[in-house]
Amino acid sequence: MSHFSIRSHSDMLVNNLSKSFNKMRLEARRKPILTMMETIRTKIMLLIVKKKEKADKWKGILCPKMKKKMDVNIKDSLRCVPSDAGGDKYQVECGPDSQHVVDLVENSCSCRN
């Protein structure tokens, strides 16, 4: 089974970023503008340092969350058998009742996932 997405996940990322920024802004909003901006800058700087320190502890090139997701996808793909369907298209069978066409150029799959 192919795992191509037909929808964007960027709204979630922007929303999470907005929530974090709004929380920082709310904590600093009663301060004069320059002090408020300095407070926000400092909090963002500390957040970046904390994330970098956490990333420095990772083993391998993927973060743990993406490694786990990759491992699940690899496990799921072991039961799938691709067959050349011509050009850049492949028929992928994932059991007796599940087959889909994957187009590598269009990054699409007939399963719509």
N, C-alpha and C positions, 0 to 999 in steps of 0.2 A: 504494500500500500504506500502510495506516495504521500508526502507531507508538504505539498505546496500550499501556501495560504493565498486566498483570493481577497483578503481584507487587510487593511492597514492596522497596525497596532500602535501607531504613533500618538493617537489621542490619549491612550493610557499613559504613555511616557510623559507627554506634556502636562497631563492632569496631575501626575505624581510630583513633577517638578514644580508646578504651580502651587500645590498644597504645601510643599516644603518651604517655598519662597514666601507664601502668604503667612505661614506660621512665624517665620523670622521677622517679617515686616510687622506683624501684629505686636510682637514682643518689643519692637523698637519704635513703634509709631508715635509715641508720646514725646520722643526726644526731638531736638532740633534736627533739621534735614541732614546737615553734615555728620552729626553724631549718629543719626539713624543709619545713614549709608555706611559709615565706618563700622557700626555694629553688625550690619548685614554682611559686609565684606569679610569681617573677622570670622563670623559664624560659618560662612561658605568656605573660607580658607581652612578652618578646623575640620569641617566635614570632608573636604578633599583629602586632607592629611590622614584622617581616620580611615577613609576608604582605601587610600594607598597602602597604609600599614596592613590592613586586612588583605589586600591583594598580594602583598609581598609574601604572605604565608601560603599562598596557593601552591599546590604541587601540579606541575604541568602547565600547558598554555591556555587551558579553559578555566573559567571560574567554576566553582563547585556546582552551582545551579545549572549551568549550561552543560557541564560534564554529565550530570545525572540525566538531563534531557537527551543528550546524545546517546548515552548508554541504553535508555529506553527505546529510542529510535532504532539503534543497531539491533537490539533484541527483537523488536517487532519486524524488522526487515529480513531476519533470517528465514522466515517462512514464505517470503516473496520470491517468485522466480520470474526474472525479466526475459522477454523474447524480442528480438529485433523485429520491428514492424515497418522498417524502411525509413530512410533519412535519419532524422533525429528523434524518431518516435519509437517507443517500446511498449509492448503489451506486458503488463505485470499481473501475474496470477498470485493471489494470496489465499489460496484455498479453493475448494470446488465451486463455491458460489460467488467468488469475488475476483473480478478481473477488471483492469482499467488500462487506459492508454495514457502514457506519459509523454509529453512533448518537451524535450530538453531545451529547445530554442525559445519556446513561448513560456517556459516555466509553468506549465499547466498540466492538470491531470483530470481525467473524466470523472473522478470521484468528487471533484470540486473542493477538496481539502487543501 
